[in-house]
Amino acid sequence: MKRILLALVMVCALALPSVSNAASGMYLAPKFLMTVQNTGTVDRGNGMGGLGMDPYSQFTLGGALAAGYDFWPQNMFPLRVELEFAMRGNSETEWSGILGTGDMTFNSTTLLANVYYDFHNSTAFTPYVGAGLGLAFNYFGVDWKYHDGTPGGSIDDRQTNFAWQVGAGVAYSFTDNMAVDVAYRYLDLGYTQVDGHYGDVGIRPYNHEIMLGLRFGF
């Protein structure tokens, strides 16, 4: 089954660039994400401060798929717009304080509308800058226990927040319909808070992301 799926992906990748000799401007862009997820400021309420919660960051992997339109092929205007859906792996850590230890799990899935400005030139390399707005679907959970091993409790929640990103990158065009690009972006995921009987914990998560992607025009 895995070989069949791999073969289908390879066929699509080879076929998409040749769908049209004159690109319409529409494209699909699968992306591989390398992300450093950060909690940002950690706000602790009531008894949760005794778990020693401090800001932390962790490297995770993820993937994204975008559908976009490039105004250059048809209009000679150096602007691209796209809708991107991205998923990332969990970031996890353990905190330790006076009262006990806490295990934190955070994850974010995003849906972004992005705009890019391309700096076209006489080479196959095209630098660009971009920005985007959208939604972050965040999961945040904390499980804690006392130092003697007695369970303390668990709180978690899923929240939908406003998200935004800014970044820059460079693309290399193999053909008029196929390009590879690498980019960096800063992604703000909005304030996320979980509440429980013993108190609340809030974070202001953000990501530093490196993206390696392909663009298939048709």
C-alpha contacts under 8 A as a table, 3 or more apart, distances in Angstrom:
res1	aa1	res2	aa2	distance
1	M	4	I	5.13
1	M	5	L	6.31
2	K	5	L	5.14
2	K	6	L	6.09
3	R	6	L	5.03
3	R	7	A	6.05
4	I	7	A	5.05
4	I	8	L	6.23
5	L	8	L	5.10
5	L	9	V	6.25
6	L	9	V	5.14
6	L	10	M	6.23
7	A	10	M	5.10
7	A	11	V	6.13
8	L	11	V	5.08
8	L	12	C	6.17
9	V	12	C	5.16
9	V	13	A	6.12
10	M	13	A	5.02
10	M	14	L	6.18
11	V	14	L	5.18
11	V	15	A	5.93
12	C	15	A	5.04
12	C	16	L	5.83
13	A	16	L	5.71
13	A	17	P	7.37
13	A	216	F	7.57
14	L	17	P	6.49
14	L	18	S	7.58
15	A	18	S	5.56
15	A	19	V	6.51
16	L	19	V	5.34
16	L	177	N	7.91
16	L	216	F	5.95
16	L	217	G	6.88
16	L	218	F	6.49
17	P	20	S	7.24
17	P	175	T	7.79
17	P	176	D	7.97
17	P	177	N	4.81
17	P	178	M	5.62
17	P	216	F	5.66
17	P	217	G	5.95
17	P	218	F	6.51
18	S	21	N	6.46
18	S	177	N	7.27
18	S	218	F	7.59
19	V	218	F	5.62
20	S	23	A	5.80
20	S	24	S	7.84
20	S	218	F	5.61
21	N	176	D	7.92
21	N	177	N	7.93
22	A	73	P	7.88
22	A	176	D	7.86
23	A	26	M	7.47
23	A	73	P	6.28
23	A	74	Q	7.91
23	A	176	D	7.02
23	A	177	N	6.32
23	A	217	G	6.18
23	A	218	F	5.31
24	S	73	P	6.65
24	S	74	Q	6.62
24	S	217	G	7.52
24	S	218	F	5.94
25	G	69	Y	5.21
25	G	70	D	4.53
25	G	71	F	6.03
25	G	72	W	7.06
25	G	73	P	5.71
25	G	74	Q	6.71
25	G	217	G	6.55
25	G	218	F	6.89
26	M	67	A	7.58
26	M	68	G	5.73
26	M	69	Y	4.34
26	M	70	D	6.17
26	M	217	G	5.74
26	M	218	F	5.81
27	Y	67	A	5.91
27	Y	68	G	5.28
27	Y	69	Y	6.08
27	Y	70	D	7.54
27	Y	215	R	6.31
27	Y	216	F	5.27
27	Y	217	G	4.16
27	Y	218	F	6.01
28	L	65	L	7.41
28	L	66	A	5.82
28	L	67	A	4.68
28	L	68	G	6.36
28	L	215	R	5.74
28	L	216	F	5.29
28	L	217	G	6.63
29	A	65	L	5.73
29	A	66	A	4.99
29	A	67	A	6.31
29	A	68	G	7.81
29	A	213	G	6.42
29	A	214	L	5.35
29	A	215	R	4.50
29	A	216	F	6.36
30	P	63	G	7.57
30	P	64	A	5.82
30	P	65	L	4.44
30	P	66	A	6.33
30	P	213	G	5.72
30	P	214	L	5.86
30	P	215	R	7.21
31	K	63	G	5.66
31	K	64	A	4.94
31	K	65	L	6.07
31	K	66	A	7.94
31	K	211	M	6.26
31	K	212	L	5.60
31	K	213	G	4.08
31	K	214	L	6.61
32	F	61	L	7.79
32	F	62	G	6.24
32	F	63	G	4.71
32	F	64	A	6.52
32	F	211	M	5.64
32	F	212	L	5.17
32	F	213	G	6.10
33	L	61	L	5.65
33	L	62	G	4.75
33	L	63	G	5.28
33	L	64	A	7.27
33	L	88	R	7.78
33	L	209	E	6.60
33	L	210	I	5.94
33	L	211	M	4.75
33	L	212	L	6.66
34	M	59	F	7.32
34	M	60	T	6.26
34	M	61	L	4.91
34	M	62	G	6.52
34	M	209	E	5.68
34	M	210	I	5.15
34	M	211	M	6.37
35	T	59	F	5.60
35	T	60	T	5.22
35	T	61	L	5.93
35	T	62	G	7.42
35	T	88	R	7.96
35	T	207	N	6.42
35	T	208	H	5.81
35	T	209	E	4.44
35	T	210	I	6.43
36	V	57	S	6.38
36	V	58	Q	5.39
36	V	59	F	4.38
36	V	60	T	6.28
36	V	207	N	5.61
36	V	208	H	5.22
36	V	209	E	6.37
37	Q	57	S	5.38
37	Q	58	Q	5.36
37	Q	59	F	6.30
37	Q	60	T	7.16
37	Q	91	S	6.93
37	Q	205	P	7.24
37	Q	206	Y	6.22
37	Q	207	N	4.64
37	Q	208	H	6.73
38	N	55	P	7.42
38	N	56	Y	5.91
38	N	57	S	4.21
38	N	58	Q	6.68
38	N	205	P	5.46
38	N	206	Y	5.38
38	N	207	N	5.93
39	T	42	V	6.89
39	T	55	P	5.58
39	T	56	Y	5.82
39	T	57	S	6.41
39	T	203	I	5.63
39	T	204	R	5.82
39	T	205	P	4.34
39	T	206	Y	6.69
40	G	55	P	5.80
40	G	56	Y	7.40
40	G	203	I	6.11
40	G	204	R	4.83
40	G	205	P	5.13
40	G	206	Y	6.67
41	T	54	D	7.97
41	T	55	P	6.00
41	T	203	I	5.61
41	T	204	R	5.63
41	T	205	P	7.87
42	V	53	M	7.02
42	V	54	D	6.19
42	V	55	P	5.83
42	V	201	V	7.08
42	V	202	G	5.75
42	V	203	I	4.74
42	V	204	R	7.14
43	D	201	V	5.62
43	D	202	G	4.84
43	D	203	I	6.26
44	R	48	M	5.77
44	R	49	G	5.25
44	R	53	M	7.64
44	R	199	G	7.59
44	R	200	D	6.09
44	R	201	V	4.82
44	R	202	G	6.62
45	G	48	M	5.77
45	G	49	G	6.38
45	G	199	G	5.07
45	G	200	D	4.97
45	G	201	V	6.27
46	N	49	G	6.56
46	N	198	Y	6.65
46	N	199	G	4.94
46	N	200	D	7.22
47	G	50	G	5.89
47	G	198	Y	5.67
47	G	199	G	5.84
48	M	51	L	5.83
48	M	198	Y	6.61
48	M	199	G	5.68
48	M	200	D	6.70
48	M	201	V	7.09
49	G	52	G	6.11
49	G	53	M	6.68
50	G	53	M	7.88
50	G	97	G	5.29
50	G	98	I	5.20
50	G	99	L	4.99
50	G	100	G	7.06
51	L	95	W	6.18
51	L	96	S	5.26
51	L	97	G	4.13
51	L	98	I	6.33
51	L	99	L	5.82
51	L	100	G	5.50
51	L	101	T	5.50
51	L	102	G	6.06
51	L	144	W	7.92
52	G	95	W	5.66
52	G	96	S	5.04
52	G	97	G	3.97
52	G	98	I	7.10
52	G	101	T	7.69
53	M	95	W	5.53
53	M	96	S	7.24
53	M	97	G	7.53
53	M	102	G	7.93
54	D	95	W	7.49
58	Q	91	S	5.94
58	Q	92	E	7.59
59	F	91	S	7.42
60	T	88	R	6.94
60	T	89	G	5.61
60	T	90	N	6.99
60	T	91	S	6.67
61	L	88	R	5.89
61	L	89	G	5.70
62	G	86	A	7.31
62	G	87	M	5.53
62	G	88	R	4.02
62	G	89	G	5.89
63	G	86	A	5.74
63	G	87	M	5.61
63	G	88	R	6.55
64	A	84	E	6.76
64	A	85	F	5.51
64	A	86	A	4.01
64	A	87	M	6.28
65	L	84	E	5.75
65	L	85	F	5.58
65	L	86	A	6.56
66	A	82	E	6.28
66	A	83	L	5.43
66	A	84	E	4.10
66	A	85	F	6.33
67	A	82	E	5.46
67	A	83	L	5.51
67	A	84	E	6.63
68	G	80	R	6.98
68	G	81	V	5.47
68	G	82	E	3.78
68	G	83	L	6.26
69	Y	80	R	5.65
69	Y	81	V	5.47
69	Y	82	E	6.29
70	D	73	P	6.91
70	D	78	P	7.72
70	D	79	L	6.22
70	D	80	R	4.40
70	D	81	V	6.70
71	F	74	Q	6.05
71	F	75	N	5.52
71	F	76	M	6.49
71	F	77	F	5.35
71	F	78	P	6.39
71	F	79	L	5.64
71	F	80	R	6.08
72	W	75	N	5.28
72	W	76	M	4.10
72	W	77	F	4.72
72	W	78	P	5.35
72	W	79	L	6.83
73	P	76	M	5.97
78	P	117	Y	5.78
78	P	118	D	5.07
78	P	119	F	6.90
78	P	120	H	7.13
79	L	115	V	7.21
79	L	116	Y	5.72
79	L	117	Y	4.77
79	L	118	D	6.12
80	R	115	V	5.73
80	R	116	Y	5.03
80	R	117	Y	6.51
80	R	118	D	7.64
81	V	113	A	7.38
81	V	114	N	5.69
81	V	115	V	4.56
81	V	116	Y	6.37
82	E	113	A	5.84
82	E	114	N	5.24
82	E	115	V	6.59
83	L	111	L	7.33
83	L	112	L	5.81
83	L	113	A	4.65
83	L	114	N	6.28
84	E	110	T	7.90
84	E	111	L	5.70
84	E	112	L	5.18
84	E	113	A	6.40
84	E	114	N	7.38
85	F	109	T	7.63
85	F	110	T	5.82
85	F	111	L	4.64
85	F	112	L	6.60
86	A	109	T	5.73
86	A	110	T	5.28
86	A	111	L	6.59
87	M	108	S	6.86
87	M	109	T	4.67
87	M	110	T	6.72
88	R	107	N	6.77
88	R	108	S	6.37
88	R	109	T	6.42
89	G	107	N	6.56
90	N	105	T	6.52
90	N	106	F	5.70
90	N	107	N	4.89
91	S	105	T	5.84
91	S	106	F	5.34
91	S	107	N	6.45
92	E	103	D	7.21
92	E	104	M	5.53
92	E	105	T	4.61
92	E	106	F	6.52
93	T	103	D	5.84
93	T	104	M	5.44
93	T	105	T	6.95
94	E	101	T	6.81
94	E	102	G	5.55
94	E	103	D	4.45
94	E	104	M	6.25
95	W	101	T	5.40
95	W	102	G	4.98
95	W	103	D	6.32
95	W	104	M	7.76
96	S	100	G	5.86
96	S	101	T	4.23
96	S	102	G	6.37
97	G	100	G	5.45
97	G	101	T	6.21
99	L	146	Y	6.05
99	L	147	H	6.96
100	G	144	W	7.06
100	G	145	K	5.68
100	G	146	Y	4.15
100	G	147	H	4.75
101	T	144	W	5.53
101	T	145	K	5.64
101	T	146	Y	6.41
101	T	147	H	6.84
102	G	142	V	6.37
102	G	143	D	5.49
102	G	144	W	4.01
102	G	145	K	6.53
103	D	142	V	5.55
103	D	143	D	5.14
103	D	144	W	6.10
104	M	140	F	7.47
104	M	141	G	5.70
104	M	142	V	4.55
104	M	143	D	6.61
105	T	139	Y	7.76
105	T	140	F	5.84
105	T	141	G	5.23
105	T	142	V	6.55
106	F	138	N	7.33
106	F	139	Y	5.56
106	F	140	F	4.67
106	F	141	G	6.61
107	N	138	N	5.76
107	N	139	Y	5.12
107	N	140	F	6.75
108	S	136	A	6.30
108	S	137	F	5.54
108	S	138	N	4.41
108	S	139	Y	6.30
108	S	189	L	7.81
109	T	136	A	5.81
109	T	137	F	5.08
109	T	138	N	6.51
110	T	134	G	7.36
110	T	135	L	5.69
110	T	136	A	4.48
110	T	137	F	6.02
110	T	163	A	7.83
111	L	134	G	5.63
111	L	135	L	5.31
111	L	136	A	6.62
112	L	132	G	6.10
112	L	133	L	5.47
112	L	134	G	4.24
112	L	135	L	6.40
112	L	163	A	7.78
112	L	164	W	7.74
113	A	132	G	5.38
113	A	133	L	5.50
113	A	134	G	5.94
114	N	130	G	6.98
114	N	131	A	5.70
114	N	132	G	4.03
114	N	133	L	6.64
115	V	130	G	5.52
115	V	131	A	5.61
115	V	132	G	6.11
116	Y	128	Y	6.50
116	Y	129	V	5.63
116	Y	130	G	4.14
116	Y	131	A	6.68
117	Y	128	Y	5.44
117	Y	129	V	5.49
117	Y	130	G	6.23
118	D	126	T	6.43
118	D	127	P	6.07
118	D	128	Y	4.39
118	D	129	V	6.87
119	F	126	T	5.76
119	F	127	P	5.45
119	F	128	Y	5.78
120	H	125	F	7.96
120	H	126	T	5.44
120	H	127	P	7.42
121	N	124	A	7.82
121	N	125	F	7.64
121	N	126	T	6.85
123	T	126	T	7.55
124	A	171	A	7.97
124	A	172	Y	5.45
124	A	173	S	5.30
124	A	174	F	7.53
125	F	170	V	6.66
125	F	171	A	5.60
125	F	172	Y	4.60
125	F	173	S	6.71
126	T	170	V	5.45
126	T	171	A	5.06
126	T	172	Y	6.40
127	P	168	A	7.63
127	P	169	G	5.79
127	P	170	V	4.05
127	P	171	A	6.26
128	Y	168	A	5.66
128	Y	169	G	5.39
128	Y	170	V	5.85
128	Y	171	A	7.85
129	V	166	V	7.88
129	V	167	G	5.90
129	V	168	A	4.16
129	V	169	G	6.39
130	G	166	V	5.78
130	G	167	G	5.36
130	G	168	A	5.92
131	A	164	W	7.46
131	A	165	Q	5.38
131	A	166	V	4.25
131	A	167	G	6.30
132	G	164	W	5.48
132	G	165	Q	5.08
132	G	166	V	6.55
133	L	162	F	7.66
133	L	163	A	5.87
133	L	164	W	4.45
133	L	165	Q	6.60
134	G	162	F	6.02
134	G	163	A	5.17
134	G	164	W	6.24
135	L	160	T	6.59
135	L	161	N	5.63
135	L	162	F	4.85
135	L	163	A	5.08
135	L	164	W	8.00
136	A	160	T	5.61
136	A	161	N	5.07
136	A	162	F	6.12
136	A	163	A	5.54
136	A	189	L	5.73
136	A	190	G	7.47
137	F	158	R	7.01
137	F	159	Q	5.87
137	F	160	T	4.59
137	F	161	N	6.52
138	N	158	R	5.55
138	N	159	Q	5.26
138	N	160	T	6.21
138	N	161	N	7.47
138	N	189	L	7.85
138	N	192	T	7.35
139	Y	156	D	7.40
139	Y	157	D	5.94
139	Y	158	R	4.51
139	Y	159	Q	6.59
140	F	156	D	5.53
140	F	157	D	5.69
140	F	158	R	6.54
140	F	192	T	7.34
140	F	193	Q	7.50
140	F	194	V	6.99
141	G	154	S	7.46
141	G	155	I	5.69
141	G	156	D	3.85
141	G	157	D	6.44
141	G	194	V	7.23
142	V	154	S	5.76
142	V	155	I	5.44
142	V	156	D	6.19
143	D	152	G	7.66
143	D	153	G	5.98
143	D	154	S	4.34
143	D	155	I	6.56
144	W	151	P	6.54
144	W	152	G	5.29
144	W	153	G	5.68
144	W	154	S	6.41
145	K	148	D	8.00
145	K	149	G	5.95
145	K	150	T	5.58
145	K	151	P	4.29
145	K	152	G	4.32
145	K	153	G	6.87
146	Y	149	G	5.41
146	Y	150	T	5.31
146	Y	151	P	6.38
146	Y	152	G	6.12
147	H	150	T	7.31
154	S	196	G	7.87
155	I	194	V	6.42
155	I	195	D	6.64
155	I	196	G	5.85
156	D	194	V	5.77
156	D	195	D	7.73
157	D	193	Q	7.77
157	D	194	V	5.88
159	Q	192	T	6.85
161	N	189	L	6.71
161	N	190	G	5.43
161	N	191	Y	7.29
161	N	192	T	7.86
162	F	189	L	6.82
162	F	190	G	5.89
163	A	187	L	7.20
163	A	188	D	5.51
163	A	189	L	4.85
163	A	190	G	6.01
164	W	187	L	5.87
164	W	188	D	5.44
164	W	189	L	7.13
165	Q	185	R	6.47
165	Q	186	Y	5.48
165	Q	187	L	4.37
165	Q	188	D	6.26
166	V	185	R	5.46
166	V	186	Y	5.56
166	V	187	L	6.90
167	G	183	A	7.14
167	G	184	Y	5.47
167	G	185	R	3.89
167	G	186	Y	6.20
168	A	183	A	5.63
168	A	184	Y	5.68
168	A	185	R	6.53
169	G	181	D	7.03
169	G	182	V	5.60
169	G	183	A	3.82
169	G	184	Y	6.17
170	V	181	D	5.60
170	V	182	V	5.80
170	V	183	A	6.44
171	A	179	A	6.39
171	A	180	V	5.58
171	A	181	D	3.98
171	A	182	V	6.55
172	Y	179	A	5.39
172	Y	180	V	5.37
172	Y	181	D	6.10
173	S	176	D	6.80
173	S	177	N	7.89
173	S	178	M	5.99
173	S	179	A	4.12
173	S	180	V	6.55
174	F	177	N	7.86
174	F	178	M	5.69
174	F	179	A	5.56
174	F	180	V	7.81
175	T	178	M	5.18
175	T	179	A	6.95
176	D	179	A	7.95
176	D	217	G	7.71
177	N	215	R	7.64
177	N	216	F	5.73
177	N	217	G	4.37
177	N	218	F	6.56
178	M	214	L	7.29
178	M	215	R	5.54
178	M	216	F	4.89
178	M	217	G	6.12
179	A	214	L	5.77
179	A	215	R	5.10
179	A	216	F	6.92
180	V	212	L	7.53
180	V	213	G	5.73
180	V	214	L	4.45
180	V	215	R	6.19
181	D	211	M	7.98
181	D	212	L	5.92
181	D	213	G	5.33
181	D	214	L	6.31
181	D	215	R	7.85
182	V	210	I	7.23
182	V	211	M	5.56
182	V	212	L	4.61
182	V	213	G	6.40
183	A	210	I	5.71
183	A	211	M	5.16
183	A	212	L	6.72
184	Y	208	H	7.42
184	Y	209	E	5.61
184	Y	210	I	4.61
184	Y	211	M	6.31
185	R	208	H	6.10
185	R	209	E	5.37
185	R	210	I	6.75
186	Y	206	Y	7.40
186	Y	207	N	5.90
186	Y	208	H	4.97
186	Y	209	E	6.49
187	L	206	Y	5.57
187	L	207	N	5.02
187	L	208	H	6.49
187	L	209	E	7.55
188	D	205	P	6.68
188	D	206	Y	4.50
188	D	207	N	6.55
189	L	204	R	7.29
189	L	205	P	5.56
189	L	206	Y	5.41
189	L	207	N	7.75
190	G	204	R	6.02
190	G	205	P	6.51
190	G	206	Y	7.73
191	Y	202	G	7.10
191	Y	203	I	5.93
191	Y	204	R	4.58
191	Y	205	P	6.81
192	T	202	G	5.61
192	T	203	I	5.44
192	T	204	R	6.32
192	T	205	P	7.54
193	Q	200	D	7.02
193	Q	201	V	5.62
193	Q	202	G	4.03
193	Q	203	I	6.36
194	V	200	D	5.61
194	V	201	V	5.51
194	V	202	G	6.42
195	D	199	G	6.05
195	D	200	D	4.21
195	D	201	V	6.61
196	G	199	G	5.24
196	G	200	D	5.84
